[in-house]
Amino acid sequence: MSLEEYTREKLWPILVETVHASVMYPKRKAYTREQILCEKPDITPAELAARLNMPIGEALVILYELAQEKNAKG
């Protein structure tokens, strides 16, 4: 399933809200943006979750949001 397909799921907004409530979310998102995606831009949510020892749901949200930010910048 692609990141876009996950966003169409009924529980996606609840997952995003839960991830945003995590104390580690801002640091993990920044680290993913600044370090991990530079090294491996095609990292999967499962790989990111394993690398940062976080739930796959958090990895999905982070990768989706970073992809959206990248697309918005053009």
N, C-alpha and C positions, 0 to 999 in steps of 0.2 A: 504494500500500500504506500502511495506517495504521501508526502507531507500535506499536499493540497487535499487529498482524500480524507485525511484525519480531521481536517478543519470542518468538514461537512458532517461529522459525526455529532450526534445529539449531545454528548457529554463533553465535547471539546471546550466550551466556555468554562465549565467547572474545572477541567484539568488546568487550563490557563490560570484561573484564579488561584488554584491550589499552588501551582508552581511559583507564581508571583509572591505568594505569602512566605515562601521559603527564605530564610535568612541568607542562605548561600547562593541564591539565584543571581543576584547582580554580579557577584564575583565570578561565578561559573560562566555567565554569559559573556562578560568582558574577556575572560581568559580564552574562551572558545573563539571569540572574534579576533583577538590580538595574537594568539599563539597557534591554536590548533588548526584553524582554517587556513592559516598561512602555510602550515606544513602539509596539511591534507584537506584540500578544499572539498573533496567528495566524500568526507567521512559520513558514515551511516549513524543513525540514532543509536543503534546497538553498540557500535564501536565507541561513540562518545560516552555513552552511559558507563561502559566498562572502564574506559580510560579515566574518567573523573569519579568513578564509584558513586553514581547517582542513579535514580530511577529512570527508566527509559522514557517515561512520560515527560520528565523534565528535559531530557535531551531532545525529544520531539518538539517541544515548545521553543526551546532555545534555537534549534536549527531553523525552525519555521520563521521565527521572528527575525533572525539574522538574514535569512533569504529575502524576507520582505523589505528589510532596511536596504539591502544591496540593490534590489529591484527599484526601489524608490529613488535611489541616487542615480540610477541609469547605468 
